Amino acid sequence: MRTHLPLNALRAFESSARHLSFTRAASELNVTQAAVSQQVRTLEERLGATLFKRLPRGLAITDEGLALRPVLTDAFDRIEAVLRQFEGGHFHEMLTVGAVGTFAVGWLMPRLKSFHDAHPFVELRIKTNNNLVDLAGEGLDFAIRFGDGTWPGSRAAKLFDAPLTVLCTPDIAQGLRSPADLADKKLLRSYRADDWALWFEAAGLAPRPVRGPVFDSSRLMVEAAMQGAGIALAPASMFERDLAAGRLVRPFDIEVQAGSYWLTSQKGKTATPAMRAFKQWLVKEAGSGEDA
């Protein structure tokens, strides 16, 4: 019996349960109030249960109706979401990508038109994070991260190295003739506590205490540097436009390797056509040579 419940009756009940009104449900479904009432009554008869108490002014949902409503609402929402993907005569596949903000703004955004032009029917959704991400919990197909490529439960494809270098405004750079001149300057810090220590070592200097402001994003840190708040240590490849425009300068050629950018996905997750297309495109754009 219950494998052949009429779809119209289920839809009539779900709408009526949301509105607690046959009249408003009828308006939503573009049918008459009498039709909705009859569909709900038919469903109640097929189920052998009362779903609503009919009141002089509106409806009151019963316990049986309360148990049925969320299941139907979720099912109809999911059906609608899939049907929307067929708009325009093409199947539009959704792809959700998380990315550290620095990479998203400094590298990915300027190149997204290229991906859309090549894959116009992939609906790309971008979420930014500060490198802390839960692929499954956040519903992400991919996450672009900075680090050493080892994240539990994740597969990782290396995109490219992103060595850190000193970045500051042209005015501040005028007072920097050698790395030793950083001794009395305000140094901005990322959440990685040893970045400046690594850079001082590469510059042949003894490490010094760094007590400047701490940022959870290189993008924010460099924005502060461009406002004259101090000197940043960040990947120059993420700030090419600011360097080209003269908002930032690199006073020294010294670089230090603290991590790379990686495309990560959940182990065991089956790759969709949209995932394969995005990975192939991203790896090619990054020039990493990784197998897509």
Sequence and secondary structure as in RCSB ss.txt:
>XXXX:A:sequence
MRTHLPLNALRAFESSARHLSFTRAASELNVTQAAVSQQVRTLEERLGATLFKRLPRGLAITDEGLALRPVLTDA
FDRIEAVLRQFEGGHFHEMLTVGAVGTFAVGWLMPRLKSFHDAHPFVELRIKTNNNLVDLAGEGLDFAIRFGDGT
WPGSRAAKLFDAPLTVLCTPDIAQGLRSPADLADKKLLRSYRADDWALWFEAAGLAPRPVRGPVFDSSRLMVEAA
MQGAGIALAPASMFERDLAAGRLVRPFDIEVQAGSYWLTSQKGKTATPAMRAFKQWLVKEAGSGEDA
>XXXX:A:secstr
 GGG  HHHHHHHHHHHHHT HHHHHHHHTS HHHHHHHHHHHHHHHTS  EEEETTEEEE HHHHHHHHHHHHH
HHHHHHHHHTTGGGS  EEEEEEEEHHHIIIIIGGGHHHHHHH TTEEEEEEEESS   TTTTT SEEEEEESS 
 TTEEEEEEEE  EEEEB HHHHTT SSGGGGGGS B EES TTHHHHHHHHTT       S EES HHHHHHHH
HTTS BEEEEGGGGHHHHHHTS B S    B   EEEEEEETT    HHHHHHHHHHHHHHT     
